[in-house]
């Protein structure tokens, strides 16, 4: 049976790193949608960029938080 480690600093630092990486990914997505020329051609020509933006952010933020 697994036991909880006595030193939890490593676990806390790992969790913090995962959350920070997720937030950085979200900032990159927001930056990309702020400058449409950086986006995929399909998304650039789409009338519903807000849907793509929300969906990509949902996928990114589902994991770290």
Biopython code that builds the backbone (N, CA, C, O; Angstrom):
import numpy as np
from Bio.PDB.StructureBuilder import StructureBuilder

atoms = [
    (1, "UNK", "N", (0.845, -1.174, 0.000)),
    (1, "UNK", "CA", (0.000, 0.000, 0.000)),
    (1, "UNK", "C", (0.896, 1.244, 0.000)),
    (1, "UNK", "O", (1.936, 1.264, 0.658)),
    (2, "UNK", "N", (0.501, 2.243, -0.715)),
    (2, "UNK", "CA", (1.283, 3.476, -0.806)),
    (2, "UNK", "C", (1.105, 4.310, 0.459)),
    (2, "UNK", "O", (0.040, 4.317, 1.076)),
    (3, "UNK", "N", (2.161, 5.001, 0.822)),
    (3, "UNK", "CA", (2.097, 5.893, 1.975)),
    (3, "UNK", "C", (2.367, 7.316, 1.523)),
    (3, "UNK", "O", (3.027, 7.542, 0.508)),
    (4, "UNK", "N", (1.862, 8.258, 2.271)),
    (4, "UNK", "CA", (2.071, 9.667, 1.945)),
    (4, "UNK", "C", (3.477, 10.053, 2.369)),
    (4, "UNK", "O", (3.884, 9.751, 3.491)),
    (5, "UNK", "N", (4.234, 10.720, 1.489)),
    (5, "UNK", "CA", (5.620, 11.063, 1.843)),
    (5, "UNK", "C", (5.683, 12.090, 2.970)),
    (5, "UNK", "O", (4.783, 12.914, 3.135)),
    (6, "UNK", "N", (6.761, 12.020, 3.734)),
    (6, "UNK", "CA", (6.950, 12.969, 4.832)),
    (6, "UNK", "C", (7.259, 14.368, 4.316)),
    (6, "UNK", "O", (6.833, 15.359, 4.909)),
    (7, "UNK", "N", (7.991, 14.452, 3.223)),
    (7, "UNK", "CA", (8.367, 15.740, 2.656)),
    (7, "UNK", "C", (7.474, 16.012, 1.438)),
    (7, "UNK", "O", (7.626, 15.373, 0.396)),
    (8, "UNK", "N", (6.557, 16.949, 1.575)),
    (8, "UNK", "CA", (5.605, 17.206, 0.494)),
    (8, "UNK", "C", (6.029, 18.360, -0.410)),
    (8, "UNK", "O", (5.296, 18.722, -1.331)),
    (9, "UNK", "N", (7.196, 18.938, -0.160)),
    (9, "UNK", "CA", (7.645, 20.071, -0.970)),
    (9, "UNK", "C", (7.769, 19.690, -2.446)),
    (9, "UNK", "O", (7.387, 20.472, -3.316)),
    (10, "UNK", "N", (8.287, 18.521, -2.732)),
    (10, "UNK", "CA", (8.435, 18.076, -4.117)),
    (10, "UNK", "C", (7.102, 17.965, -4.828)),
    (10, "UNK", "O", (6.976, 18.366, -5.985)),
    (11, "UNK", "N", (6.112, 17.426, -4.148)),
    (11, "UNK", "CA", (4.775, 17.292, -4.733)),
    (11, "UNK", "C", (4.172, 18.667, -4.980)),
    (11, "UNK", "O", (3.581, 18.906, -6.034)),
    (12, "UNK", "N", (4.315, 19.566, -4.025)),
    (12, "UNK", "CA", (3.768, 20.916, -4.189)),
    (12, "UNK", "C", (4.450, 21.665, -5.329)),
    (12, "UNK", "O", (3.782, 22.355, -6.100)),
    (13, "UNK", "N", (5.763, 21.539, -5.443)),
    (13, "UNK", "CA", (6.485, 22.201, -6.529)),
    (13, "UNK", "C", (6.086, 21.632, -7.884)),
    (13, "UNK", "O", (5.942, 22.378, -8.853)),
    (14, "UNK", "N", (5.907, 20.327, -7.958)),
    (14, "UNK", "CA", (5.473, 19.708, -9.213)),
    (14, "UNK", "C", (4.095, 20.217, -9.612)),
    (14, "UNK", "O", (3.879, 20.575, -10.770)),
    (15, "UNK", "N", (3.166, 20.253, -8.673)),
    (15, "UNK", "CA", (1.814, 20.745, -8.963)),
    (15, "UNK", "C", (1.841, 22.207, -9.390)),
    (15, "UNK", "O", (1.123, 22.602, -10.308)),
    (16, "UNK", "N", (2.661, 23.002, -8.731)),
    (16, "UNK", "CA", (2.772, 24.416, -9.098)),
    (16, "UNK", "C", (3.337, 24.563, -10.508)),
    (16, "UNK", "O", (2.880, 25.410, -11.276)),
    (17, "UNK", "N", (4.319, 23.750, -10.847)),
    (17, "UNK", "CA", (4.899, 23.814, -12.197)),
    (17, "UNK", "C", (3.873, 23.437, -13.258)),
    (17, "UNK", "O", (3.810, 24.074, -14.309)),
    (18, "UNK", "N", (3.079, 22.425, -12.999)),
    (18, "UNK", "CA", (2.046, 22.013, -13.957)),
    (18, "UNK", "C", (1.043, 23.134, -14.166)),
    (18, "UNK", "O", (0.642, 23.401, -15.298)),
    (19, "UNK", "N", (0.632, 23.795, -13.089)),
    (19, "UNK", "CA", (-0.327, 24.895, -13.221)),
    (19, "UNK", "C", (0.278, 26.081, -13.962)),
    (19, "UNK", "O", (-0.396, 26.704, -14.782)),
    (20, "UNK", "N", (1.536, 26.398, -13.685)),
    (20, "UNK", "CA", (2.188, 27.523, -14.363)),
    (20, "UNK", "C", (2.340, 27.232, -15.855)),
    (20, "UNK", "O", (2.113, 28.116, -16.681)),
    (21, "UNK", "N", (2.718, 26.018, -16.203)),
    (21, "UNK", "CA", (2.846, 25.660, -17.620)),
    (21, "UNK", "C", (1.495, 25.773, -18.318)),
    (21, "UNK", "O", (1.428, 26.254, -19.449)),
    (22, "UNK", "N", (0.419, 25.338, -17.666)),
    (22, "UNK", "CA", (-0.917, 25.478, -18.249)),
    (22, "UNK", "C", (-1.303, 26.928, -18.463)),
    (22, "UNK", "O", (-1.894, 27.268, -19.488)),
    (23, "UNK", "N", (-0.977, 27.782, -17.513)),
    (23, "UNK", "CA", (-1.285, 29.204, -17.665)),
    (23, "UNK", "C", (-0.466, 29.839, -18.789)),
    (23, "UNK", "O", (-0.968, 30.692, -19.520)),
    (24, "UNK", "N", (0.783, 29.426, -18.924)),
    (24, "UNK", "CA", (1.609, 29.936, -20.023)),
    (24, "UNK", "C", (1.026, 29.502, -21.365)),
    (24, "UNK", "O", (0.994, 30.291, -22.310)),
    (25, "UNK", "N", (0.567, 28.262, -21.457)),
    (25, "UNK", "CA", (-0.067, 27.798, -22.691)),
    (25, "UNK", "C", (-1.315, 28.611, -22.997)),
    (25, "UNK", "O", (-1.562, 28.957, -24.152)),
    (26, "UNK", "N", (-2.101, 28.917, -21.975)),
    (26, "UNK", "CA", (-3.306, 29.726, -22.178)),
    (26, "UNK", "C", (-2.939, 31.124, -22.668)),
    (26, "UNK", "O", (-3.617, 31.669, -23.539)),
    (27, "UNK", "N", (-1.879, 31.706, -22.122)),
    (27, "UNK", "CA", (-1.437, 33.026, -22.582)),
    (27, "UNK", "C", (-0.981, 32.986, -24.037)),
    (27, "UNK", "O", (-1.223, 33.929, -24.790)),
    (28, "UNK", "N", (-0.328, 31.907, -24.433)),
    (28, "UNK", "CA", (0.095, 31.769, -25.828)),
    (28, "UNK", "C", (-1.118, 31.702, -26.745)),
    (28, "UNK", "O", (-1.113, 32.311, -27.815)),
    (29, "UNK", "N", (-2.157, 30.972, -26.344)),
    (29, "UNK", "CA", (-3.382, 30.893, -27.152)),
    (29, "UNK", "C", (-4.030, 32.266, -27.255)),
    (29, "UNK", "O", (-4.432, 32.681, -28.342)),
    (30, "UNK", "N", (-4.135, 32.971, -26.142)),
    (30, "UNK", "CA", (-4.735, 34.307, -26.171)),
    (30, "UNK", "C", (-3.912, 35.253, -27.040)),
    (30, "UNK", "O", (-4.476, 36.075, -27.762)),
    (31, "UNK", "N", (-2.606, 35.147, -26.979)),
    (31, "UNK", "CA", (-1.734, 35.975, -27.821)),
    (31, "UNK", "C", (-1.971, 35.660, -29.300)),
    (31, "UNK", "O", (-2.055, 36.565, -30.129)),
    (32, "UNK", "N", (-2.078, 34.382, -29.617)),
    (32, "UNK", "CA", (-2.306, 33.974, -31.000)),
    (32, "UNK", "C", (-3.625, 34.479, -31.547)),
    (32, "UNK", "O", (-3.687, 34.918, -32.695)),
    (33, "UNK", "N", (-4.685, 34.427, -30.747)),
    (33, "UNK", "CA", (-5.983, 34.908, -31.214)),
    (33, "UNK", "C", (-6.023, 36.429, -31.262)),
    (33, "UNK", "O", (-6.870, 36.996, -31.953)),
    (34, "UNK", "N", (-5.142, 37.091, -30.558)),
    (34, "UNK", "CA", (-5.045, 38.545, -30.653)),
    (34, "UNK", "C", (-4.359, 38.980, -31.942)),
    (34, "UNK", "O", (-4.519, 40.116, -32.389)),
    (35, "UNK", "N", (-3.600, 38.071, -32.530)),
    (35, "UNK", "CA", (-2.906, 38.324, -33.797)),
    (35, "UNK", "C", (-3.277, 37.208, -34.763)),
    (35, "UNK", "O", (-2.561, 36.211, -34.855)),
    (36, "UNK", "N", (-4.393, 37.358, -35.491)),
    (36, "UNK", "CA", (-4.937, 36.263, -36.309)),
    (36, "UNK", "C", (-3.989, 35.727, -37.383)),
    (36, "UNK", "O", (-4.151, 34.586, -37.816)),
    (37, "UNK", "N", (-3.016, 36.505, -37.821)),
    (37, "UNK", "CA", (-2.105, 36.004, -38.851)),
    (37, "UNK", "C", (-1.241, 34.847, -38.344)),
    (37, "UNK", "O", (-0.624, 34.146, -39.145)),
    (38, "UNK", "N", (-1.188, 34.640, -37.025)),
    (38, "UNK", "CA", (-0.428, 33.531, -36.454)),
    (38, "UNK", "C", (-1.215, 32.223, -36.438)),
    (38, "UNK", "O", (-0.644, 31.159, -36.202)),
    (39, "UNK", "N", (-2.508, 32.297, -36.686)),
    (39, "UNK", "CA", (-3.376, 31.133, -36.560)),
    (39, "UNK", "C", (-3.329, 30.249, -37.802)),
    (39, "UNK", "O", (-2.857, 30.658, -38.862)),
    (40, "UNK", "N", (-3.825, 29.044, -37.643)),
    (40, "UNK", "CA", (-4.008, 28.103, -38.730)),
    (40, "UNK", "C", (-4.935, 28.724, -39.773)),
    (40, "UNK", "O", (-5.826, 29.496, -39.420)),
    (41, "UNK", "N", (-4.738, 28.399, -41.051)),
    (41, "UNK", "CA", (-5.567, 28.967, -42.122)),
    (41, "UNK", "C", (-7.054, 28.687, -41.912)),
    (41, "UNK", "O", (-7.896, 29.549, -42.165)),
    (42, "UNK", "N", (-7.370, 27.481, -41.450)),
    (42, "UNK", "CA", (-8.773, 27.121, -41.223)),
    (42, "UNK", "C", (-9.398, 28.014, -40.152)),
    (42, "UNK", "O", (-10.541, 28.446, -40.298)),
    (43, "UNK", "N", (-8.669, 28.290, -39.095)),
    (43, "UNK", "CA", (-9.192, 29.137, -38.022)),
    (43, "UNK", "C", (-9.233, 30.594, -38.468)),
    (43, "UNK", "O", (-10.150, 31.328, -38.101)),
    (44, "UNK", "N", (-8.244, 31.019, -39.259)),
    (44, "UNK", "CA", (-8.230, 32.401, -39.757)),
    (44, "UNK", "C", (-9.476, 32.708, -40.569)),
    (44, "UNK", "O", (-10.056, 33.786, -40.438)),
    (45, "UNK", "N", (-9.891, 31.766, -41.408)),
    (45, "UNK", "CA", (-11.022, 31.998, -42.307)),
    (45, "UNK", "C", (-12.369, 31.695, -41.657)),
    (45, "UNK", "O", (-13.416, 31.978, -42.239)),
    (46, "UNK", "N", (-12.350, 31.128, -40.471)),
    (46, "UNK", "CA", (-13.589, 30.761, -39.797)),
    (46, "UNK", "C", (-14.343, 31.998, -39.319)),
    (46, "UNK", "O", (-13.746, 32.980, -38.876)),
    (47, "UNK", "N", (-15.664, 31.928, -39.418)),
    (47, "UNK", "CA", (-16.501, 33.015, -38.915)),
    (47, "UNK", "C", (-16.661, 32.937, -37.401)),
    (47, "UNK", "O", (-17.048, 33.910, -36.754)),
    (48, "UNK", "N", (-16.361, 31.773, -36.853)),
    (48, "UNK", "CA", (-16.603, 31.549, -35.431)),
    (48, "UNK", "C", (-15.279, 31.319, -34.690)),
    (48, "UNK", "O", (-15.065, 30.248, -34.122)),
    (49, "UNK", "N", (-14.404, 32.311, -34.694)),
    (49, "UNK", "CA", (-13.119, 32.182, -34.009)),
    (49, "UNK", "C", (-13.295, 32.096, -32.499)),
    (49, "UNK", "O", (-12.469, 31.492, -31.814)),
    (50, "UNK", "N", (-14.349, 32.684, -31.978)),
    (50, "UNK", "CA", (-14.588, 32.637, -30.530)),
    (50, "UNK", "C", (-14.790, 31.201, -30.064)),
    (50, "UNK", "O", (-14.346, 30.833, -28.977)),
    (51, "UNK", "N", (-15.468, 30.377, -30.889)),
    (51, "UNK", "CA", (-15.665, 28.971, -30.535)),
    (51, "UNK", "C", (-14.315, 28.249, -30.455)),
    (51, "UNK", "O", (-14.045, 27.526, -29.496)),
    (52, "UNK", "N", (-13.474, 28.454, -31.474)),
    (52, "UNK", "CA", (-12.165, 27.808, -31.478)),
    (52, "UNK", "C", (-11.340, 28.254, -30.274)),
    (52, "UNK", "O", (-10.691, 27.438, -29.620)),
    (53, "UNK", "N", (-11.371, 29.532, -29.992)),
    (53, "UNK", "CA", (-10.611, 30.074, -28.861)),
    (53, "UNK", "C", (-11.067, 29.437, -27.551)),
    (53, "UNK", "O", (-10.242, 28.995, -26.752)),
    (54, "UNK", "N", (-12.379, 29.389, -27.332)),
    (54, "UNK", "CA", (-12.918, 28.809, -26.103)),
    (54, "UNK", "C", (-12.600, 27.317, -26.017)),
    (54, "UNK", "O", (-12.238, 26.815, -24.953)),
    (55, "UNK", "N", (-12.737, 26.613, -27.139)),
    (55, "UNK", "CA", (-12.505, 25.169, -27.136)),
    (55, "UNK", "C", (-11.033, 24.845, -26.854)),
    (55, "UNK", "O", (-10.733, 23.931, -26.086)),
    (56, "UNK", "N", (-10.122, 25.594, -27.472)),
    (56, "UNK", "CA", (-8.692, 25.358, -27.236)),
    (56, "UNK", "C", (-8.340, 25.655, -25.783)),
    (56, "UNK", "O", (-7.585, 24.906, -25.162)),
    (57, "UNK", "N", (-8.880, 26.737, -25.238)),
    (57, "UNK", "CA", (-8.606, 27.062, -23.832)),
    (57, "UNK", "C", (-9.187, 26.008, -22.895)),
    (57, "UNK", "O", (-8.579, 25.690, -21.873)),
    (58, "UNK", "N", (-10.363, 25.457, -23.234)),
    (58, "UNK", "CA", (-10.943, 24.389, -22.407)),
    (58, "UNK", "C", (-10.038, 23.168, -22.390)),
    (58, "UNK", "O", (-9.828, 22.562, -21.339)),
    (59, "UNK", "N", (-9.501, 22.804, -23.548)),
    (59, "UNK", "CA", (-8.628, 21.633, -23.622)),
    (59, "UNK", "C", (-7.355, 21.862, -22.813)),
    (59, "UNK", "O", (-6.900, 20.968, -22.100)),
    (60, "UNK", "N", (-6.781, 23.060, -22.923)),
    (60, "UNK", "CA", (-5.544, 23.359, -22.193)),
    (60, "UNK", "C", (-5.789, 23.391, -20.688)),
    (60, "UNK", "O", (-5.014, 22.817, -19.923)),
    (61, "UNK", "N", (-6.844, 24.046, -20.263)),
    (61, "UNK", "CA", (-7.069, 24.240, -18.834)),
    (61, "UNK", "C", (-7.697, 23.026, -18.150)),
    (61, "UNK", "O", (-7.773, 22.986, -16.922)),
    (62, "UNK", "N", (-8.142, 22.047, -18.915)),
    (62, "UNK", "CA", (-8.721, 20.847, -18.318)),
    (62, "UNK", "C", (-7.665, 20.062, -17.548)),
    (62, "UNK", "O", (-7.975, 19.454, -16.523)),
    (63, "UNK", "N", (-6.444, 20.066, -18.019)),
    (63, "UNK", "CA", (-5.403, 19.243, -17.416)),
    (63, "UNK", "C", (-4.802, 19.862, -16.156)),
    (63, "UNK", "O", (-4.815, 19.212, -15.111)),
    (64, "UNK", "N", (-4.274, 21.094, -16.204)),
    (64, "UNK", "CA", (-3.522, 21.552, -15.030)),
    (64, "UNK", "C", (-4.352, 22.014, -13.848)),
    (64, "UNK", "O", (-3.860, 21.992, -12.720)),
    (65, "UNK", "N", (-5.586, 22.429, -14.059)),
    (65, "UNK", "CA", (-6.336, 22.988, -12.931)),
    (65, "UNK", "C", (-7.521, 22.111, -12.608)),
    (65, "UNK", "O", (-8.278, 22.412, -11.685)),
]
sb = StructureBuilder()
sb.init_structure("model")
sb.init_model(0)
sb.init_chain("A")
sb.init_seg("    ")
for serial, (resi, resn, name, xyz) in enumerate(atoms, 1):
    if name == "N":
        sb.init_residue(resn, " ", resi, " ")
    sb.init_atom(name, np.array(xyz, "f"), 0.0, 1.0, " ", f" {name:<3s}", serial, name[0])
structure = sb.get_structure()
